Amino acid sequence: MTNTPLLSLQDLRFRWPRAEHDCLTIPHFELHAGETLFLRGPSGAGKSTLLSLLAGVLTASQGQVSLLGQDWRKLGTARRDRHRADHVGYIFQQFNLLPYRSALDNVLLPCGFSARRRERAGQPREAAQALLARMGLSAQDWQRKASELSVGQQQRVAAARALIGAPELVIADEPTSAMDEALRDAFMTLLLEACAAAGSALLFVSHDARLASAFQRQLDLAAINEAKAGL
Ligand SMILES: Nc1ncnc2c1ncn2[C@@H]1O[C@H](COP(=O)(O)OP(=O)(O)OP(=O)(O)O)[C@@H](O)[C@H]1O
């Protein structure tokens, strides 16, 4: 085993088109295999932007961002999409489920994009059902269209989709924002347990400081970002 971090970022500089200032200037950041990290920062600080850079959805204007030792900028679009599908599960702020597909089909999507995830899932259908059950969705709900599920159920489907095929990295962008306290606490326990069971690292963004203590590491984006937020 090498000591290569799962994620590494060096001398990153990122500016949105037409913006007058850098959104992010981060000299260094690392996340290790299996690690759980809580990332906080005020609204507009650049948390979602950073997640997109780490997942290779955006590429940096300067600097290096690598996942499993692979620099995102050295990959063309198709290979970038493959690398992401193989190794990253993403829980979006707005879930991004396919509304007319069933909960089960939504969870199976990454296995359609990535042979590696499909293989790691073993029997994908059974794996998807097990994840949905673990997330507290009943067998009846598995066949319901995503658009017919409650917001809390949709968030749990999105989590199951991110976890299928045990990607090395799970990224969660404010996944509990639409949940009440009881559901949120149950969801956090499930998510952390499922990541531990899969050996996935978890990079979790939230404004809710009460969740932070469940993570191995906590980080304020302002502590690593040298760009002047809000200018
Ligand atoms: N697609 C985009 N095009 C141009 N500017 C953008 C885009 N997305 C975000 N920004 C800008 O980048 C900055 C950081 O936004 P970002 O969404 O990353 O912050 P955040 O910390 O995730 O905020 P929040 O906590 O409110 O979700 C903001 O100034 C925002 O206006």
The ligand as an ORCA input file, in Angstrom:
! r2SCAN-3c Opt
* xyz 0 1
  N     -21.997     28.611    -12.115
  C     -21.466     29.717    -11.575
  N     -21.095     30.747    -12.332
  C     -20.532     31.857    -11.817
  N     -20.313     32.037    -10.483
  C     -20.687     31.037     -9.664
  C     -21.280     29.838    -10.146
  N     -21.531     29.022     -9.092
  C     -21.115     29.690     -7.998
  N     -20.607     30.897     -8.332
  C     -20.050     31.895     -7.409
  O     -18.980     31.299     -6.666
  C     -19.043     31.732     -5.307
  C     -19.083     30.525     -4.401
  O     -20.315     29.815     -4.618
  P     -20.561     28.373     -4.006
  O     -21.893     27.914     -4.460
  O     -19.373     27.520     -4.290
  O     -20.574     28.726     -2.443
  P     -21.060     27.842     -1.203
  O     -20.042     28.051     -0.136
  O     -21.287     26.436     -1.648
  O     -22.432     28.541     -0.838
  P     -23.756     27.925     -0.118
  O     -23.323     27.561      1.278
  O     -24.697     29.084     -0.140
  O     -24.220     26.750     -0.932
  C     -20.254     32.645     -5.167
  O     -19.801     33.981     -5.257
  C     -21.095     32.304     -6.376
  O     -21.815     33.416     -6.841
*
